[in-house]
Amino acid sequence: MLQILAGITVAGALLFNNPNEQIADAHYSQRNLQEAIYHYTEAIFDEPENGVLYYKRAKAYLVNNQYEEYHLDITRALELSPDLARILSDEELLIEEEASE
């Protein structure tokens, strides 16, 4: 019985995103990039080991032409979540290669 309840808790936790992440996603979809970056930063403060949050903020930095910040965040995202490398776009990979040279 305890294992079942623990499973529900874990599943329940997965259903609810960080509120700041939800706000940031909404701003990003409307291209309110500074607001998106702000809320992704707040979400990272709440969950500093969440590589997806760094990845999302990195994308916002990239669209906003903030390449140095993009590089820092994408590097951290890949350190925390190496599987993210499979979903990086060609443009992101090209920028990452250029930054490494």
C-alpha positions as semicolon CSV with decimal commas, in nm:
position;residue;x (nm);y (nm);z (nm)
1;M;0,000;0,000;0,000
2;L;0,281;0,240;0,083
3;Q;0,446;0,175;-0,252
4;I;0,122;0,254;-0,434
5;L;0,085;0,584;-0,249
6;A;0,446;0,671;-0,322
7;G;0,380;0,601;-0,690
8;I;0,078;0,829;-0,689
9;T;0,283;1,102;-0,526
10;V;0,557;1,068;-0,783
11;A;0,307;1,057;-1,069
12;G;0,122;1,354;-0,922
13;A;0,443;1,551;-0,896
14;L;0,512;1,484;-1,262
15;L;0,173;1,619;-1,364
16;F;0,238;1,963;-1,220
17;N;0,515;2,176;-1,366
18;N;0,688;2,447;-1,174
19;P;0,451;2,750;-1,191
20;N;0,736;2,972;-1,305
21;E;0,810;2,729;-1,586
22;Q;0,448;2,745;-1,700
23;I;0,453;3,126;-1,697
24;A;0,786;3,130;-1,880
25;D;0,657;2,888;-2,144
26;A;0,358;3,115;-2,205
27;H;0,582;3,421;-2,242
28;Y;0,820;3,232;-2,470
29;S;0,536;3,122;-2,698
30;Q;0,434;3,489;-2,730
31;R;0,799;3,593;-2,783
32;N;0,806;3,799;-2,463
33;L;1,164;3,685;-2,424
34;Q;1,277;3,899;-2,131
35;E;0,977;3,786;-1,927
36;A;1,036;3,425;-2,031
37;I;1,401;3,447;-1,927
38;Y;1,305;3,601;-1,595
39;H;1,057;3,324;-1,513
40;Y;1,289;3,046;-1,633
41;T;1,549;3,194;-1,398
42;E;1,298;3,180;-1,112
43;A;1,213;2,820;-1,201
44;I;1,584;2,731;-1,203
45;F;1,615;2,885;-0,858
46;D;1,341;2,644;-0,743
47;E;1,488;2,343;-0,929
48;P;1,862;2,400;-0,987
49;E;1,924;2,042;-1,104
50;N;1,658;2,048;-1,377
51;G;1,842;2,044;-1,709
52;V;1,526;2,105;-1,909
53;L;1,483;2,446;-1,744
54;Y;1,836;2,545;-1,845
55;Y;1,762;2,420;-2,197
56;K;1,443;2,626;-2,219
57;R;1,616;2,939;-2,091
58;A;1,901;2,874;-2,336
59;K;1,651;2,868;-2,623
60;A;1,509;3,201;-2,508
61;Y;1,860;3,346;-2,494
62;L;1,933;3,213;-2,843
63;V;1,619;3,368;-2,994
64;N;1,708;3,692;-2,813
65;N;2,061;3,687;-2,965
66;Q;2,226;3,651;-2,622
67;Y;2,484;3,400;-2,737
68;E;2,715;3,401;-2,435
69;E;2,424;3,334;-2,199
70;Y;2,296;3,070;-2,441
71;H;2,630;2,892;-2,434
72;L;2,646;2,891;-2,054
73;D;2,293;2,755;-2,020
74;I;2,314;2,493;-2,294
75;T;2,640;2,367;-2,144
76;R;2,476;2,337;-1,800
77;A;2,166;2,175;-1,950
78;L;2,377;1,907;-2,119
79;E;2,577;1,848;-1,800
80;L;2,255;1,788;-1,605
81;S;2,065;1,606;-1,881
82;P;2,296;1,456;-2,146
83;D;1,996;1,310;-2,331
84;L;1,900;1,662;-2,438
85;A;2,171;1,643;-2,705
86;R;1,933;1,428;-2,910
87;I;1,678;1,709;-2,940
88;L;1,906;2,002;-3,016
89;S;1,834;2,158;-3,354
90;D;2,098;2,191;-3,622
91;E;2,115;2,567;-3,555
92;E;2,178;2,509;-3,186
93;L;2,448;2,252;-3,260
94;L;2,618;2,489;-3,505
95;I;2,624;2,771;-3,249
96;E;2,757;2,528;-2,987
97;E;3,036;2,414;-3,223
98;E;3,135;2,773;-3,301
99;A;3,143;2,861;-2,931
100;S;3,372;2,564;-2,860
101;E;3,633;2,670;-3,117
